[in-house]
Amino acid sequence: MIIRNRINRLLSYKHLLHRFKSLGMVRVFSDNIAGVGRIGEALMSYGGFQKDGIKITAGFDIDVKKIKRTGEIPVKPIEELEDYVRENNISVAIMAVPDIAVQQTLERLKAAKIKGILNFSPVKFNSTEEITINNFNIENELVNLIYFVNKFNKNGQEIINTNQ
């Protein structure tokens, strides 16, 4: 039921976005990715964002081996994040860093005056008056999905386990 509600909510958001686009009320949001590991790379290579008016403009990482200043989406050193955000008027960031780097990355995003963060890190943060944070924990989502798949049959009826 929770997953069905989330899917319905996402579909209604998508419908509203398309409606606002048709009325000329949506501007393109540029955002950047802090952390260019597996999740960050996957998000940077995903082409579906542009149809919703979202353009990832840069990635940032602490690992010098991942730095690529040229290309469609450059990857810059994390030390350049604050200046890049200010110079390019970025308001939204995607944080995809390991737990060891999450607090430092959050502080950099706050210092850069980011307004919204999609947080893929394993550490959960609360929104503040200055920053809206959406936490997305893949492990929790998978556990929820498995729970509901195991709890309900094909007809949506709850499976009662009598072997307990």
C-alpha positions as CSV (number, residue, x, y, z in Angstrom):
1,M,0.0,0.0,0.0
2,I,2.8,2.4,0.9
3,I,4.6,1.7,-2.4
4,R,1.3,2.2,-4.4
5,N,0.8,5.5,-2.6
6,R,4.3,6.6,-3.5
7,I,3.9,5.6,-7.1
8,N,0.6,7.5,-7.3
9,R,2.1,10.6,-5.7
10,L,5.1,10.5,-8.2
11,L,2.7,10.1,-11.1
12,S,0.6,13.0,-10.0
13,Y,3.8,15.2,-9.6
14,K,4.8,14.2,-13.1
15,H,1.4,15.0,-14.4
16,L,1.5,18.4,-12.7
17,L,5.0,19.1,-14.1
18,H,3.9,18.4,-17.6
19,R,0.8,20.6,-17.1
20,F,2.9,23.4,-15.8
21,K,5.3,23.0,-18.8
22,S,2.4,23.2,-21.2
23,L,1.4,26.5,-19.5
24,G,5.0,27.8,-19.7
25,M,5.3,27.9,-15.9
26,V,8.4,25.7,-15.5
27,R,12.0,26.8,-15.8
28,V,14.9,24.4,-16.3
29,F,16.5,23.5,-13.0
30,S,20.2,23.0,-13.1
31,D,21.7,20.9,-10.4
32,N,24.9,19.2,-9.6
33,I,26.0,16.0,-8.0
34,A,28.3,15.8,-5.0
35,G,29.9,12.3,-5.2
36,V,30.6,10.6,-8.5
37,G,30.7,7.0,-7.4
38,R,28.4,4.4,-8.8
39,I,25.1,6.2,-7.9
40,G,26.5,9.6,-9.0
41,E,27.7,8.2,-12.3
42,A,24.4,6.5,-13.0
43,L,22.5,9.7,-12.3
44,M,24.9,11.7,-14.5
45,S,24.5,9.3,-17.4
46,Y,20.7,9.0,-17.2
47,G,19.1,10.9,-20.1
48,G,15.6,11.1,-18.8
49,F,15.9,14.1,-16.6
50,Q,16.0,16.6,-19.5
51,K,12.4,15.8,-20.6
52,D,11.3,17.1,-17.1
53,G,13.4,20.3,-17.4
54,I,16.3,19.1,-15.2
55,K,19.9,19.4,-16.3
56,I,22.8,18.1,-14.3
57,T,25.6,20.6,-15.0
58,A,28.5,19.2,-13.0
59,G,29.7,16.5,-10.7
60,F,32.1,16.9,-7.8
61,D,34.3,14.4,-6.1
62,I,37.2,14.1,-3.6
63,D,38.9,11.4,-5.7
64,V,41.4,13.0,-8.1
65,K,41.1,10.0,-10.5
66,K,37.5,10.9,-11.2
67,I,38.1,14.5,-12.1
68,K,37.3,15.3,-15.8
69,R,37.1,19.0,-16.5
70,T,35.9,18.5,-20.1
71,G,32.9,16.6,-21.5
72,E,29.1,17.0,-21.4
73,I,29.0,16.9,-17.6
74,P,32.4,17.8,-16.1
75,V,33.6,16.3,-12.8
76,K,35.4,18.9,-10.7
77,P,37.2,18.7,-7.4
78,I,34.9,19.0,-4.4
79,E,36.8,22.1,-3.3
80,E,35.3,24.0,-6.3
81,L,31.7,23.2,-5.4
82,E,30.8,26.4,-3.5
83,D,32.2,28.7,-6.2
84,Y,30.5,26.7,-9.0
85,V,27.1,26.8,-7.3
86,R,27.3,30.5,-6.7
87,E,28.6,31.3,-10.2
88,N,26.0,29.1,-12.0
89,N,23.0,30.0,-9.7
90,I,22.5,26.3,-8.8
91,S,19.7,25.7,-6.3
92,V,19.4,21.9,-6.1
93,A,22.1,19.3,-5.5
94,I,22.2,15.5,-5.4
95,M,24.3,14.1,-2.6
96,A,25.6,10.6,-3.3
97,V,28.5,10.2,-1.0
98,P,29.5,7.5,1.5
99,D,28.7,8.1,5.2
100,I,32.3,9.1,6.0
101,A,32.0,12.1,3.7
102,V,28.4,13.1,4.2
103,Q,28.7,15.7,7.0
104,Q,31.5,17.6,5.3
105,T,29.6,17.5,2.0
106,L,26.4,18.8,3.6
107,E,28.4,21.7,5.2
108,R,29.8,22.6,1.7
109,L,26.3,22.5,0.2
110,K,25.0,24.7,3.1
111,A,27.9,27.2,2.6
112,A,27.0,27.4,-1.1
113,K,23.4,28.3,-0.2
114,I,21.9,25.3,-1.9
115,K,18.1,25.3,-1.4
116,G,17.3,21.6,-2.0
117,I,19.2,18.3,-1.7
118,L,18.3,14.8,-2.9
119,N,20.2,12.8,-0.4
120,F,21.3,9.3,-1.5
121,S,23.8,8.9,1.4
122,P,23.1,6.3,4.1
123,V,22.8,9.1,6.7
124,K,19.3,10.7,7.1
125,F,19.0,14.5,7.5
126,N,16.1,16.7,8.3
127,S,15.1,19.7,6.3
128,T,15.6,23.2,7.8
129,E,14.2,26.6,7.0
130,E,17.1,27.1,4.5
131,I,17.3,23.7,2.9
132,T,14.8,21.1,1.8
133,I,16.3,17.6,2.1
134,N,14.7,14.5,0.5
135,N,16.4,11.4,1.9
136,F,16.3,8.4,-0.4
137,N,17.7,5.2,1.1
138,I,17.8,2.4,-1.5
139,E,18.1,-0.3,1.1
140,N,15.0,0.9,2.9
141,E,13.0,1.1,-0.3
142,L,14.0,-2.4,-1.3
143,V,13.1,-3.8,2.2
144,N,9.7,-2.1,1.9
145,L,9.1,-3.6,-1.5
146,I,10.1,-7.1,-0.4
147,Y,7.8,-6.8,2.6
148,F,4.8,-5.8,0.5
149,V,5.5,-8.4,-2.2
150,N,5.6,-11.1,0.5
151,K,2.6,-9.7,2.5
152,F,0.1,-9.5,-0.4
153,N,-0.9,-12.0,-3.1
154,K,-1.6,-11.2,-6.8
155,N,-5.2,-10.1,-5.9
156,G,-4.0,-7.6,-3.3
157,Q,-5.2,-9.8,-0.5
158,E,-3.1,-10.1,2.6
159,I,-1.3,-13.4,3.0
160,I,-1.8,-14.9,6.4
161,N,1.0,-17.0,7.6
162,T,-0.3,-19.8,9.8
163,N,3.1,-21.3,10.4
164,Q,4.2,-18.9,13.1
